[in-house]
């Protein structure tokens, strides 16, 4: 029988302590996207995936888990072990989940931890180019002349496109008819086909069609004009001071994830996104302003988003 010494006990203890860290490093890292493939959030996750694999020397997977306004994927991450193996890469509608769903599968502020705010981009309202509208004032005038005659598309009930148009219509004292779609592709197709008059979508969705002479930008909902839309006024310039509506992209972790793991994903993500080529790609494809905000600042930003849009949902009795 082998003699047990103080040295062998210390060696065994050290191995026991190191085991969880070794297991964590060996695990795959999964970026959960709570929407179908093909959208801006999916594109961001796949961009990060390829770079993170190199930086972390780990297998990084992207899993699309869509449904229930993005809450199915979010709930999956919330229920995952807080060991750095699963993160949520999500979009602005995440802040609307507690207000829009009657019985959400998670508490977005308590069950998940903010990790990193990537950036923002304004929503843009655009019209089928065959319609006579040049400004939002034209839309208001036409709607007052014939109430309920103007239809607008969004990518779903309770999305920020829907909520921003609800606010604008209320402030202008007009009725605009909402036509929700399951995704930006179908919504844009019906605007271009003339089945609906307007679309309220992210800048990336709208900008992709502006060179075709079939779509006309009407109003952008950022605080300042995008360089790519220098001649299109903002909602604030049009007389609607509370109209700022920003798409945003961020990363969350399960509640209880240790600070060193949060930093272990945030730091390489920041390094990836500060690469000039990657930053340029996001500016061009998503019209994104990179913020690269840490967990604390992201938490403050997210709480404001939850509060503001929750109030819009409740005041207008919007249901999913």
C-alpha positions in Angstrom: 0.0 0.0 0.0 1.3 3.4 -1.0 2.2 5.6 1.9 0.1 8.8 2.1 2.3 11.9 2.8 1.6 15.6 3.2 3.0 16.1 -0.3 0.6 13.7 -1.9 -2.3 15.2 0.0 -1.4 18.7 -1.3 -1.0 17.5 -4.8 -4.4 15.8 -4.7 -6.0 19.0 -3.3 -4.5 21.2 -6.0 -5.8 18.8 -8.7 -9.3 18.9 -7.2 -9.3 22.7 -7.2 -8.0 23.0 -10.8 -10.5 20.5 -12.2 -13.5 22.8 -12.6 -11.3 25.4 -14.4 -10.0 22.8 -16.7 -13.5 21.4 -17.4 -14.7 24.9 -18.1 -11.9 25.6 -20.6 -12.6 22.3 -22.3 -16.4 23.1 -22.7 -17.7 24.5 -26.0 -18.9 28.1 -25.8 -22.4 28.6 -27.2 -23.7 32.0 -28.4 -27.5 31.7 -28.3 -29.4 33.9 -30.7 -33.1 34.1 -29.9 -34.1 34.7 -33.5 -34.0 32.8 -36.8 -30.9 32.7 -38.9 -30.3 35.6 -41.3 -31.0 38.6 -39.1 -28.6 41.2 -37.8 -28.2 39.5 -34.4 -27.4 36.2 -36.1 -24.8 38.0 -38.3 -23.2 39.6 -35.3 -23.0 36.3 -33.4 -21.4 34.6 -36.4 -18.9 37.4 -36.8 -17.9 37.0 -33.1 -17.9 33.2 -33.4 -15.0 33.0 -35.9 -12.8 35.5 -34.0 -13.6 34.1 -30.5 -12.6 30.6 -31.5 -9.1 31.9 -32.3 -8.8 34.2 -29.3 -10.1 31.7 -26.7 -8.8 28.5 -28.3 -12.2 26.9 -27.7 -15.0 25.6 -29.9 -17.6 28.4 -30.3 -21.0 27.5 -31.5 -24.0 29.7 -32.6 -27.4 28.3 -31.7 -30.6 29.9 -33.0 -33.4 29.4 -30.5 -36.3 31.6 -31.8 -39.9 32.0 -30.5 -42.0 33.9 -28.0 -40.6 37.4 -28.9 -37.1 36.1 -28.2 -37.9 34.8 -24.8 -37.3 31.1 -25.6 -33.6 31.6 -26.3 -33.2 34.1 -23.5 -34.8 31.6 -21.0 -32.5 28.8 -22.3 -29.4 30.9 -21.4 -31.0 32.0 -18.0 -31.3 28.3 -17.1 -27.8 27.4 -18.2 -24.9 26.9 -15.7 -23.1 30.2 -14.9 -19.8 28.8 -16.0 -19.0 30.7 -19.2 -20.4 28.0 -21.5 -23.5 29.9 -22.7 -24.2 33.5 -23.5 -27.1 35.3 -25.1 -26.5 37.6 -28.1 -29.7 39.6 -28.5 -31.4 42.7 -29.9 -33.5 45.6 -28.7 -36.8 43.7 -28.4 -35.3 41.9 -25.4 -36.2 44.9 -23.3 -39.9 44.6 -24.3 -40.3 41.0 -23.1 -41.6 41.8 -19.6 -44.3 44.2 -20.9 -45.4 42.4 -24.1 -45.7 38.8 -22.8 -48.4 38.0 -20.3 -46.4 35.2 -18.7 -42.7 35.4 -19.9 -40.5 32.5 -19.2 -37.9 34.6 -17.4 -37.3 37.9 -15.7 -35.0 39.7 -18.1 -33.6 42.0 -15.4 -33.1 39.3 -12.7 -32.3 36.0 -14.5 -29.6 37.4 -16.8 -26.6 39.6 -16.3 -25.5 42.3 -18.7 -22.1 41.5 -20.2 -21.4 43.9 -23.1 -23.3 46.5 -25.1 -22.0 46.3 -28.7 -23.7 49.4 -30.3 -26.8 51.1 -31.5 -28.5 52.2 -34.8 -31.5 54.3 -35.4 -34.8 53.0 -36.7 -35.9 54.5 -40.0 -39.4 55.1 -41.5 -39.5 54.7 -45.3 -42.3 54.8 -47.9 -43.0 53.0 -51.1 -41.5 55.3 -53.7 -44.8 55.3 -55.6 -46.6 57.0 -52.7 -46.6 60.8 -52.6 -45.1 61.2 -49.2 -41.8 63.1 -48.9 -41.9 64.0 -45.2 -43.7 62.7 -42.1 -45.8 65.9 -42.2 -47.1 64.6 -45.5 -48.1 61.3 -43.8 -49.9 63.1 -41.0 -51.8 65.4 -43.4 -52.9 62.4 -45.6 -54.0 60.4 -42.5 -56.0 63.3 -41.1 -57.7 63.8 -44.5 -58.6 60.1 -44.7 -58.2 58.4 -41.2 -57.1 54.8 -41.3 -56.0 54.9 -44.9 -52.2 54.5 -44.3 -50.7 51.1 -43.5 -47.2 50.5 -42.1 -45.2 47.3 -41.8 -43.1 46.2 -38.9 -41.3 43.0 -38.0 -43.9 42.1 -35.4 -46.2 43.2 -32.6 -44.3 44.9 -29.8 -41.1 45.4 -31.7 -39.6 48.8 -31.6 -40.7 49.6 -35.1 -44.3 49.0 -34.0 -43.9 50.9 -30.7 -42.2 53.9 -32.3 -44.9 54.3 -34.9 -47.5 54.0 -32.1 -45.9 56.8 -30.2 -45.6 59.0 -33.3 -49.2 58.5 -34.4 -50.4 59.3 -30.9 -48.3 62.5 -30.7 -49.5 63.5 -34.2 -53.1 62.7 -33.4 -53.6 60.4 -36.3 -54.5 56.7 -36.9 -51.9 54.6 -38.7 -52.8 50.9 -39.4 -50.1 48.4 -38.2 -49.4 45.4 -40.3 -47.0 43.0 -38.4 -44.8 40.5 -40.3 -42.6 37.7 -39.2 -39.3 39.2 -40.1 -37.8 42.0 -42.1 -37.8 40.2 -45.5 -41.5 39.7 -45.7 -42.2 43.2 -44.4 -39.9 44.8 -46.9 -41.3 42.7 -49.8 -44.8 44.0 -49.1 -43.7 47.6 -48.9 -41.8 47.3 -52.2 -44.8 45.6 -53.7 -47.1 48.4 -52.7 -49.3 46.2 -50.4 -48.5 48.6 -47.5 -47.5 52.2 -47.6 -44.6 52.4 -45.1 -42.1 50.4 -43.1 -40.6 51.2 -39.7 -37.4 49.1 -39.4 -33.8 49.2 -38.4 -31.5 51.4 -40.5 -29.8 48.3 -41.9 -33.1 46.8 -43.1 -34.2 50.1 -44.8 -30.8 51.2 -46.2 -30.3 47.9 -48.1 -33.2 49.0 -50.4 -32.7 52.7 -50.8 -30.5 52.4 -54.0 -33.3 50.7 -55.9 -35.6 53.8 -56.4 -38.5 51.8 -55.0 -38.2 53.0 -51.4 -38.0 56.6 -50.0 -36.7 57.5 -46.5 -39.1 59.6 -44.6 -37.8 60.0 -41.1 -34.9 58.7 -39.0 -35.3 58.2 -35.3 -31.8 58.8 -34.0 -30.8 61.9 -32.1 -28.6 62.9 -35.1 -28.7 62.3 -38.8 -26.8 59.3 -40.1 -24.0 60.2 -42.5 -25.7 57.9 -45.0 -29.0 59.8 -44.7 -27.9 63.4 -44.6 -31.1 64.7 -46.2 -33.6 62.8 -44.1 -34.7 64.7 -41.0 -34.9 63.1 -37.5 -38.0 62.7 -35.5 -36.7 65.4 -33.1 -36.2 67.8 -36.0 -39.8 67.0 -37.2 -41.2 68.2 -33.8 -41.4 64.9 -31.9 -38.9 65.2 -29.0 -39.5 61.7 -27.5 -39.2 59.9 -30.8 -35.6 58.5 -30.4 -35.8 54.8 -31.2 -32.5 52.8 -31.3 -31.8 49.3 -32.3 -29.2 47.9 -30.1 -27.2 44.7 -29.8 -25.8 43.2 -26.6 -24.6 40.1 -24.8 -26.0 38.6 -21.5 -24.9 35.8 -19.2 -26.8 33.6 -16.7 -27.4 35.1 -13.3 -24.5 34.3 -10.9 -21.8 34.2 -13.6 -18.5 35.2 -11.8 -17.0 38.6 -12.7 -13.8 36.9 -14.1 -15.9 35.0 -16.6 -17.9 38.1 -17.6 -14.6 39.9 -18.2 -13.2 36.8 -19.9 -15.8 37.2 -22.7 -16.2 41.0 -22.7 -12.5 41.7 -23.1 -12.0 39.6 -26.3 -15.2 40.8 -27.7 -14.0 44.4 -27.3 -10.7 43.5 -29.0 -12.5 42.0 -31.9 -14.9 44.9 -32.4 -12.1 47.5 -32.2 -10.4 45.9 -35.2 -10.8 48.6 -37.9 -12.0 46.1 -40.5 -14.6 44.6 -38.2 -15.8 48.0 -37.0 -16.1 49.2 -40.7 -18.1 46.0 -41.5 -20.6 46.7 -38.8 -20.9 50.4 -39.7 -21.6 49.5 -43.3 -23.9 46.5 -43.0 -25.8 47.6 -39.8 -25.4 51.3 -39.8 -24.1 50.7 -36.3 -22.5 53.2 -33.9 -20.2 51.1 -31.8 -20.5 51.8 -28.0 -18.5 48.9 -26.6 -19.9 49.5 -23.1 -19.0 47.3 -20.2 -21.4 45.4 -17.9 -22.2 48.3 -15.6 -22.9 50.9 -18.3 -24.9 48.3 -20.3 -27.0 47.5 -17.2 -27.9 51.2 -16.8 -28.8 51.5 -20.5 -30.9 48.3 -20.4 -32.8 49.4 -17.3 -33.8 52.6 -19.1 -34.9 50.6 -22.2 -37.1 48.3 -20.1 -38.7 51.2 -18.3 -39.3 53.4 -21.3 -40.7 50.8 -23.7 -42.7 49.0 -21.0 -44.5 52.3 -20.4 -45.3 52.6 -24.1 -46.7 49.1 -24.2 -48.8 49.6 -21.1 -50.2 53.0 -22.1 -51.3 51.7 -25.5 -52.5 48.3 -24.2 -50.4 46.4 -26.7 -50.5 42.6 -26.5 -48.4 40.0 -28.2 
